[in-house]
C-alpha cells in the first residue's frame, strides 16, 4: 500500500517534508520536520497568512546616520 501526500507537500530524502505552493502568483516554500507541521504550514500559506513578517529594508545615508547620532 503506497502512502500519498497532500498536494503541495513532498518528502525529502532526509525524511523532512517540503511545502511548495503558489499563492497569488507568489511561490511559498518551507521545510518542516513532520507531516502535521507541513499540513499546518500549507493551510497558512493557502489562507494567505505568512509564517513571519518581512523585515523592512531601511537605507541610511551618512547624513541621516550623523543626524540620528
N, C-alpha and C positions, 0 to 999 in steps of 0.2 A: 504494500500500500504506500503510495507516494504522498508526501505532505505538500500541499500547495500554500504559498504565502499570499497574503492580500496584495492587490496591485499597488505598485509604488514601493514595495518593500522587497529587498533581496538579501540573501545571506552571503557574507564574505567568506573567504577561505579560512579566516581566523575564527569564525564562529559568531562574529558580531552581525548585526543587521543594519543595512543601509536603507534609509528612507530617501527616495528620489522622486519628487513630484513637481509638476508645473502648475503654478497658481497665478492667474492673471498675466501670463506671458513671462513670468519670472521663475526660474528653476530654483527649487529649495532642496538642499541635501543635508542630511545629518546622519551620523553613525551612532548606533545605540547598542548597549550590551545585551538587552533581552528583547524578545518579540513584543512583550507587553509595552515596554518603553517605546519601541518603534511604532506601534499602533497608536499610542498616545501622541507622539510627535507628528505622525501623519495626519491625525484628526485636527491637531492645532494648525498645521500648515494649511489644510483644506478649509478651515474656518477663517484663515487669513490672520491668525494670531502668531506673530513672530516669537521665537524662543527667547530672544534677547533684544533689547533696544539698540539700534545702531548708535555708534559713538559719533558725535558731531565733529567735523573736521574744522578746527579753528586755525586760521592762518594769521600769524602775527608779523607785523613789520617791526623793524628795530625801534621806530618812533613809538609805537604802541607799547612795546616792552619797556622802554625807558620811562614813558609816562605812567605806566602801571606800577613801576617800581617806586 
